[in-house]
Amino acid sequence: MGELKLEIITPSKTAFSGDIKSITVPGTIGRFQVLKNHAPIISTLEVGMIKVELPDAKINYYATAGGTIEVKDNQVLVLADSIELVSEIDDERALNAKLRAEERLAEKRSEINISRAEAALARAINRLNVKEKYR
């Protein structure tokens, strides 16, 4: 049927490789969807949810910590900092990460990297929200 080809790659694994109908991603200036014959594009991705519609109409939801997407000639490449399929998100681990980040931000010590703690908090909240909404 000539669908889109998608690869989602992280530094540690290939999270997905196969045909899809569409992908919706959290772009830096807003969410956008890629369908067959999309114009070539390279974009950065923010912390958020990635929605992948498969040819059989099944939908996979992923929590991502950001990355980049490249689209060209019906080939989609997502290079993600990290990515988790919603069914693989560990609630307890995500909640503990959220609590740790909140504690670090509350400490207000000079040696704490505030932007790093805020990023960790955003990632943990995203994982919890995606798991809750799309389980």
Buried (B, 14 or more C-beta within 10 A) or exposed (E): EEBBBBBBBBEEEEBBEEBBBBBBBBBEEEEBEBBEEBEEEEBEBBBBBBBBBBEEEEEBBBBBBBBBBBBEEBEBBBBBBBBBBBEEBEEEEBEEBBEBBBEBBEEEEEEEEEEEBEBBBBBBBBBBBBBEEBE
